[in-house]
Amino acid sequence: MPRRVYTNTQMDIVAEAIINIYKIRKKISGLKIVFEPKFLRFFQARFKTLGSKLIE
């Protein structure tokens, strides 16, 4: 991690987000690509959730 780029506060936010994701890891199921263009796949693809249990 370049020290000149990120502040301690920003790293605290990243650490908190990772901890929160770890806590709900069993509820996260993922995504499936349902449309994939020839170019710029990662920016224009369409996804479908794979039965996520996050919505309660």
N, C-alpha and C positions, 0 to 999 in steps of 0.2 A: 504494500500500500504506500503510494507516495505521500509523504507527510505534508508536502506543500499544497496538495490538491484538496484533501479532505480535512475537516475540522474534527475535534473530539466529539462535538455534539452530533455531527453527521454520522460518525461511527457508532455512537450510542443508539441512534435511531435504527441503523442497520442491524445492530446486535439485538435490539428489542424485537424487530420484525422477524428475524431468524428464530428467536425463542418462541414467538407466538405461532409461527408456522410449524415449528417442531411439536408444539403442544397439540395441534389439531391435525397432525400428519395422517392419522388413520381415517379421518373424514375426507381427505382430499383424494379424488380418484383420477383426475386428469382430463385431457382434451383429445379429441380425434379430429383430424383434418377432413372436412367434407368438401372443400373446394380448394384447389391448388393451381394458381395461375402459372403460366410458363416463366414469367419474369417476376422478380421481387416477391418471391414466395412468402417470406416471413412478414412482409408488410401488408399483403393483400389476401392472404389465406383466410378461409372461413372455418370456424371450429364448432364442434358440438361437445357438450359436457358428457362425461361418461358416468352418469349416475352419482353425482356429488351428493354427499350427505350434509353439506354445510347449511343448506336452507332448512330451517326448522320452523 
